[in-house]
């Protein structure tokens, strides 16, 4: 199948979105890791020891691989939506990303819109395929190949299977059937299947993923139950104590499975994020080419979130390995979303 070109950038862009579009990304899939000068941080990740602001230190052409645009007045939410959102527009998204120095975004379909991807697709048209990617939600039994090709030209590179947001639990057979149906639809395009499932369901995914023949991306650290590490705890947190974590690591080591380090506020009570730090360390130790950074903006169902401390933590954990920050913040995302199957 002939793949649509990635080079064309749509020109009908709202004036206020131009901050993200001033320097069109020249995608460099598969390029070698470049060395970067590393900086030191104090122990408290909330207070970086560095004279430059975060937006000047984040790797060039960084991708925020998980964020949402929601406009309920223009695009009504599904009747079955589990929550009622406030508006979070593309202009607001651009402003947020620019404050962090992030140039590129992956728009992910939120659960509240079901299979109506109109809001996401319209935003993706404005961003253009050189600076934006999209992950949609589909009914694999009711989608036309022509529609998928049109979406591919806009920058869509994946489909999402979201069980966690709606509290849905499937048997292994049901999960297998669901993922196999999606895989059959997206395999010709080289798209990824993005899954948001509870960590204790990952052992099932470990057995299913080798049958899919597509890349798989797991949301939000694998979505463990709320971690309860407190400042009073003396023993280091052991992520392997979490049901499903060993299977998650096995998936990352073998096959085409990626993990998003994102949404820390959904997972941990520890302000210093020591539990999540231990998880990230394991991910980076075992599969540095399979880890991708994301903000989860606009942090739906949470308020007052400051994502900078988490971003600083991710930068710090990349600090001992030359080129690792480029991998986590850019290159792994580009390889995941290149529309090709390895």
C-alpha positions as CSV (number, residue, x, y, z in Angstrom):
1,X,0.0,0.0,0.0
2,X,1.4,3.4,-0.9
3,X,1.7,5.6,2.1
4,X,0.6,9.3,2.0
5,X,3.4,11.8,2.1
6,X,4.4,13.3,5.5
7,X,5.8,16.4,3.9
8,X,2.7,18.4,3.2
9,X,1.6,20.9,5.9
10,X,-1.9,22.3,5.7
11,X,-2.0,26.0,5.5
12,X,-5.3,26.9,7.1
13,X,-4.0,27.6,10.5
14,X,-5.5,29.9,13.1
15,X,-3.3,32.9,13.8
16,X,-2.8,32.0,17.5
17,X,-1.5,28.6,16.7
18,X,1.5,29.8,14.8
19,X,3.8,29.7,17.8
20,X,4.0,26.0,17.5
21,X,4.4,26.1,13.8
22,X,7.1,28.6,13.2
23,X,9.8,26.0,12.6
24,X,8.3,23.0,10.7
25,X,9.7,19.8,12.0
26,X,12.0,17.9,9.6
27,X,11.3,14.4,10.8
28,X,14.5,12.4,11.2
29,X,13.3,8.9,11.8
30,X,16.1,6.5,12.7
31,X,18.8,9.2,13.1
32,X,21.7,8.5,15.5
33,X,21.7,9.7,19.0
34,X,23.6,13.0,19.5
35,X,25.6,13.8,22.6
36,X,24.3,16.6,24.8
37,X,25.9,18.6,27.6
38,X,24.4,17.3,30.9
39,X,23.5,19.5,33.9
40,X,23.2,18.7,37.6
41,X,20.1,18.8,39.8
42,X,19.5,18.9,43.5
43,X,17.8,16.0,45.2
44,X,14.4,17.7,45.3
45,X,13.1,17.4,41.7
46,X,10.9,20.4,42.4
47,X,13.9,22.7,42.5
48,X,16.3,22.2,39.6
49,X,19.8,23.7,40.0
50,X,20.1,25.3,36.6
51,X,20.3,28.9,35.4
52,X,18.2,28.3,32.3
53,X,14.4,27.7,32.3
54,X,13.1,24.3,31.4
55,X,11.9,25.4,28.0
56,X,15.5,26.2,27.0
57,X,16.8,22.8,28.2
58,X,14.2,20.4,26.9
59,X,15.6,18.6,23.8
60,X,14.9,20.3,20.5
61,X,11.8,19.0,18.6
62,X,10.4,17.3,21.7
63,X,7.1,15.5,21.3
64,X,4.4,15.6,23.9
65,X,3.0,12.1,23.0
66,X,-0.2,12.3,25.0
67,X,-2.5,15.3,25.2
68,X,-6.1,16.2,24.4
69,X,-8.1,19.0,22.9
70,X,-11.7,19.2,24.2
71,X,-14.4,21.7,23.0
72,X,-17.8,20.5,24.3
73,X,-19.7,23.4,22.9
74,X,-18.6,22.9,19.4
75,X,-18.1,19.1,19.6
76,X,-20.7,17.7,22.0
77,X,-19.5,14.8,24.2
78,X,-20.9,11.3,24.0
79,X,-24.1,10.6,25.8
80,X,-22.2,7.8,27.7
81,X,-19.4,10.1,28.8
82,X,-18.2,9.3,32.3
83,X,-17.5,13.0,33.1
84,X,-18.4,16.4,31.8
85,X,-15.3,18.3,30.7
86,X,-14.6,22.0,30.5
87,X,-13.3,23.5,27.3
88,X,-9.5,23.0,26.5
89,X,-8.9,24.5,23.1
90,X,-6.1,24.1,20.6
91,X,-4.9,27.6,21.3
92,X,-4.6,26.8,25.0
93,X,-2.8,23.6,24.1
94,X,-0.3,25.5,22.0
95,X,0.3,28.1,24.8
96,X,0.9,25.3,27.3
97,X,3.3,23.4,25.1
98,X,5.2,26.5,24.2
99,X,5.7,27.3,27.9
100,X,7.6,24.0,28.2
101,X,9.5,24.4,25.0
102,X,7.6,21.5,23.3
103,X,7.3,21.9,19.5
104,X,5.3,18.8,18.5
105,X,2.2,17.1,19.9
106,X,0.3,13.8,19.7
107,X,-3.5,14.4,20.0
108,X,-5.1,11.4,21.7
109,X,-8.9,10.8,21.6
110,X,-10.4,11.1,25.1
111,X,-13.1,8.7,26.3
112,X,-15.8,11.3,26.4
113,X,-15.9,11.5,22.6
114,X,-16.3,7.8,21.9
115,X,-15.7,7.0,18.2
116,X,-16.5,10.6,17.1
117,X,-13.0,11.9,16.3
118,X,-14.2,15.2,14.8
119,X,-12.6,17.5,17.5
120,X,-9.2,15.7,17.2
121,X,-9.2,15.6,13.4
122,X,-10.1,19.3,13.1
123,X,-7.3,20.2,15.5
124,X,-4.9,18.0,13.6
125,X,-5.7,19.7,10.4
126,X,-4.6,23.0,11.9
127,X,-1.4,21.7,13.3
128,X,-0.4,19.8,10.2
129,X,1.3,16.4,9.8
130,X,4.8,17.7,10.3
131,X,4.2,18.9,13.8
132,X,1.2,16.8,14.9
133,X,0.1,13.1,15.2
134,X,-3.2,11.7,16.2
135,X,-4.5,8.6,17.9
136,X,-8.1,7.9,17.2
137,X,-10.8,5.6,18.6
138,X,-12.6,3.4,16.0
139,X,-15.1,0.6,15.7
140,X,-13.0,-1.8,13.7
141,X,-16.1,-3.5,12.3
142,X,-17.4,-0.2,10.9
143,X,-14.5,1.8,9.4
144,X,-13.6,2.2,5.8
145,X,-10.1,1.9,4.4
146,X,-10.6,5.1,2.5
147,X,-11.3,7.0,5.8
148,X,-8.2,5.6,7.4
149,X,-6.1,6.7,4.5
150,X,-7.6,10.2,4.7
151,X,-6.8,10.3,8.4
152,X,-3.3,9.0,7.8
153,X,-2.6,12.0,5.5
154,X,-3.6,14.3,8.3
155,X,-1.1,12.6,10.7
156,X,-3.1,9.9,12.4
157,X,-0.8,7.1,13.4
158,X,-2.7,5.0,15.9
159,X,-5.9,3.7,17.5
160,X,-6.7,3.7,21.1
161,X,-8.3,1.0,23.2
162,X,-9.3,2.6,26.4
163,X,-10.7,0.4,29.2
164,X,-9.3,2.2,32.2
165,X,-11.1,5.5,31.8
166,X,-14.5,3.9,31.7
167,X,-13.8,1.2,34.3
168,X,-14.1,-1.7,31.8
169,X,-12.6,-5.1,32.5
170,X,-12.3,-7.7,29.8
171,X,-11.4,-11.4,30.0
172,X,-8.3,-12.5,28.2
173,X,-10.4,-13.8,25.3
174,X,-12.3,-10.6,25.0
175,X,-9.2,-8.5,25.1
176,X,-7.5,-10.7,22.5
177,X,-10.5,-10.4,20.2
178,X,-10.7,-6.7,20.6
179,X,-7.0,-6.1,19.9
180,X,-6.9,-8.6,17.0
181,X,-9.8,-6.8,15.3
182,X,-8.0,-3.4,15.7
183,X,-4.7,-4.9,14.5
184,X,-6.2,-6.3,11.3
185,X,-7.5,-2.8,10.4
186,X,-4.4,-0.8,11.2
187,X,-1.6,-3.2,10.2
188,X,-1.6,-2.2,6.5
189,X,-0.9,1.4,7.6
190,X,1.8,0.6,10.1
191,X,-0.3,2.3,12.9
192,X,0.2,1.6,16.6
193,X,-2.5,0.3,19.0
194,X,-2.4,2.4,22.2
195,X,-3.9,0.7,25.2
196,X,-5.1,2.1,28.5
197,X,-5.6,-0.8,30.8
198,X,-4.9,-1.5,34.4
199,X,-1.4,-2.9,35.2
200,X,-2.8,-6.1,36.6
201,X,-4.2,-6.8,33.0
202,X,-0.8,-6.5,31.4
203,X,0.1,-10.2,31.9
204,X,-2.8,-10.9,29.5
205,X,-1.4,-8.3,27.1
206,X,2.0,-10.0,27.3
207,X,0.5,-13.2,25.9
208,X,-1.6,-11.4,23.3
209,X,0.8,-8.8,21.9
210,X,3.0,-11.2,19.9
211,X,-0.1,-12.2,17.9
212,X,-0.9,-8.7,16.8
213,X,1.8,-7.9,14.3
214,X,1.7,-4.2,15.2
215,X,3.4,-1.8,17.6
216,X,1.7,-1.4,21.0
217,X,1.9,1.6,23.3
218,X,0.8,1.4,26.9
219,X,-0.5,4.5,28.6
220,X,0.5,6.2,31.9
221,X,3.1,3.9,33.4
222,X,0.9,0.9,32.7
223,X,-1.8,2.4,35.1
224,X,-0.9,0.8,38.4
225,X,-3.3,1.3,41.3
226,X,-2.7,4.5,43.2
227,X,0.8,4.2,44.7
228,X,1.0,5.0,48.4
229,X,4.6,5.7,49.1
230,X,4.9,8.4,51.8
231,X,7.8,10.4,53.1
232,X,7.9,8.2,56.2
233,X,8.8,5.1,54.2
234,X,12.4,4.0,54.6
235,X,12.7,1.1,52.2
236,X,13.2,1.9,48.5
237,X,10.0,1.3,46.5
238,X,10.2,-2.0,44.5
239,X,8.1,-1.7,41.3
240,X,8.3,-5.4,40.8
241,X,6.0,-5.7,43.8
242,X,3.2,-4.3,41.6
243,X,1.0,-7.0,40.0
244,X,1.8,-7.0,36.3
245,X,5.0,-5.0,36.4
246,X,7.2,-7.9,35.5
247,X,5.0,-8.6,32.5
248,X,5.3,-5.0,31.5
249,X,9.1,-5.1,31.6
250,X,9.0,-8.4,29.6
251,X,6.9,-6.7,26.9
252,X,9.3,-3.7,26.7
253,X,12.3,-6.0,26.4
254,X,10.8,-8.0,23.5
255,X,8.6,-7.1,20.6
256,X,7.3,-3.7,19.6
257,X,5.8,-2.4,22.9
258,X,6.3,1.1,24.2
259,X,5.5,2.7,27.5
260,X,4.4,6.3,28.1
261,X,5.8,8.0,31.2
262,X,2.9,10.4,31.9
263,X,0.1,11.5,34.2
264,X,2.1,11.1,37.5
265,X,-0.6,12.8,39.5
266,X,-3.0,10.0,38.6
267,X,-0.7,7.4,40.1
268,X,1.3,8.6,43.1
269,X,0.7,10.4,46.4
270,X,4.4,11.1,46.9
271,X,5.3,14.7,46.1
272,X,8.9,13.7,45.3
273,X,7.6,11.0,42.9
274,X,10.2,8.5,44.3
275,X,7.9,5.5,43.4
276,X,7.5,6.7,39.8
277,X,11.2,7.4,39.7
278,X,12.0,3.8,40.5
279,X,9.6,2.7,37.7
280,X,11.2,5.1,35.2
281,X,14.7,3.8,36.2
282,X,13.6,0.3,35.4
283,X,12.1,1.3,32.1
284,X,15.3,3.1,31.1
285,X,17.5,0.3,32.3
286,X,15.6,-2.4,30.4
287,X,14.3,-0.7,27.3
288,X,15.5,2.8,26.7
289,X,14.3,2.7,23.1
290,X,10.7,2.0,24.2
291,X,10.1,4.8,26.6
292,X,8.3,8.1,25.6
293,X,7.5,11.2,27.5
294,X,4.0,12.9,27.7
295,X,2.3,15.6,29.7
296,X,-1.3,14.3,29.6
297,X,-2.5,17.9,29.2
298,X,-5.1,19.2,30.1
299,X,-5.0,16.8,33.1
300,X,-8.7,16.0,32.9
301,X,-10.5,15.5,36.2
302,X,-7.6,17.2,38.0
303,X,-6.9,20.8,38.7
304,X,-3.9,22.9,39.6
305,X,-1.4,20.4,38.0
306,X,2.1,21.6,37.5
307,X,3.9,19.2,35.1
308,X,7.3,20.9,35.3
309,X,8.6,18.9,38.3
310,X,7.8,15.7,36.5
311,X,9.5,16.9,33.4
312,X,12.5,17.9,35.4
313,X,12.6,14.4,36.9
314,X,12.5,12.8,33.5
315,X,15.4,15.1,32.3
316,X,17.4,14.3,35.4
317,X,17.0,10.5,35.0
318,X,18.3,10.9,31.5
319,X,21.3,12.9,32.7
320,X,23.9,10.1,33.1
321,X,23.5,8.7,29.6
322,X,24.6,10.9,26.6
323,X,21.7,11.1,24.1
324,X,19.1,9.5,26.3
325,X,17.1,12.6,26.7
326,X,16.8,12.9,22.9
327,X,15.5,9.3,22.9
328,X,12.9,9.8,25.6
329,X,11.7,13.2,24.5
330,X,11.9,12.8,20.7
331,X,13.4,9.9,18.8
332,X,11.4,7.1,20.4
333,X,8.2,9.0,19.6
334,X,9.2,9.5,16.0
335,X,10.0,5.8,15.6
336,X,6.7,4.9,17.2
337,X,4.7,7.3,15.0
338,X,6.5,6.8,11.7
339,X,3.7,4.7,10.2
340,X,6.0,1.8,9.5
341,X,6.2,-1.6,11.1
342,X,9.6,-2.9,12.1
